Amino acid sequence: MTSRASLHPFWIIAGVLLVAGTLRGTFTGAGPLLGDIGQAFDLGASQAGFLITLPLLAFFVVSPFAARLARAAGLERAIFLALIAMIGGIAIRSVGPLWALYLGSTALGAGIAIGNTLLPSLLKRDFPDQITKLTTLYAVTMGVASAGASAVMVPLAQAFDWRWALAALIVLPLTAALVWAPQLRRRSTPGAEATTGLSGISVWRSGLAWQVTLFFGVNSFVYYAVAAWLPSILTGAGMSPEVAGGLHGVMQLATAAPGLVLVPLVRRMKDQRALATGFALLGLVSLAGLYAAPGLAMIWVALFGFAIGGAFILALAFIGLRSRSAEQTAQLSGMTQSVGYLMSACGPIAIGALHDAVDAWAPALAVCGALCILLVVLGLGAGRDRQVA
């Protein structure tokens, strides 16, 4: 059931897009600052990478409970509570001590997990005929906001310090909360089928649901591993921190570019297998290029962002396209983002530990390239024109 006060669709979409803008940049923006933070607390690469991993672990823990929170508080209120958690997490993370960094990152991740899980359900409910278009729009917003965050972190840290740079990210959820507030007049209460979906069969027992989940998870592992360590990879290749931070922003901005072509392509294609395969192979090419010709890093990081960003948009679209109702979408979203982000949480730590062990970035790029090959196989399954039973 949904109780609706009169609210123009413009404000609903604006709220969705601003919330989407908080879901990545608020924690990947810390990537260009990992070197400064590591020096401040004498942390190794794997320990510093834990600041990116903690929010991802929070995604794994919190995502399965997001649908339950929406049933208890209402979809709109649950998303507003997610924004409040993000604001609190950023504030705590910026206080300074190491414990505050870890605690704040965890709270931030909990808020992001709720927003990540519930936004696809809201789109499925309110805009069932525009899922691909709006999913693309909010994925583009995520990419643009992330690019902006990455681009300003190093200049802010140089002008003030890394704590103030991290604190500046509070603007994203604060703005989103102000625009989202009118939606608190609306209250949605999912029906009884929210527990099991239309057929009564849990998505956790669906092979197609696992293909969607693993496609999301492998793609996210590669993305967050590279996003966390790209500035370090580039500075290791001889670039300045300012240039490395700028290229990190280019990568984030490039994740939004596939949105310009995906909507018309999805409409014209029978299924999404070719798109999923193409994005995965482009990711492999970009990582190979970054290793073989780092002097052309501008090309490779842009190509990587385009490829992994396109696969990410597809993964989000799969959640709505492969489910039969808003309730089942919430279930599949919770499963996908819980398991998927558990996998991706391993990325920054594993890649950082691998670098610490061999003192080189080439093996890390090789691992991510191998995962792009696995992504091809998963895309062939998740991209089929089918729905979860």
Summary of the structure (lengths in Angstrom):
residues: 389
radius of gyration: 19.5
end to end distance: 22.8
largest distance: 59.7
contacts: 1528
relative contact order: 0.17
helix: 81%
strand: 1%
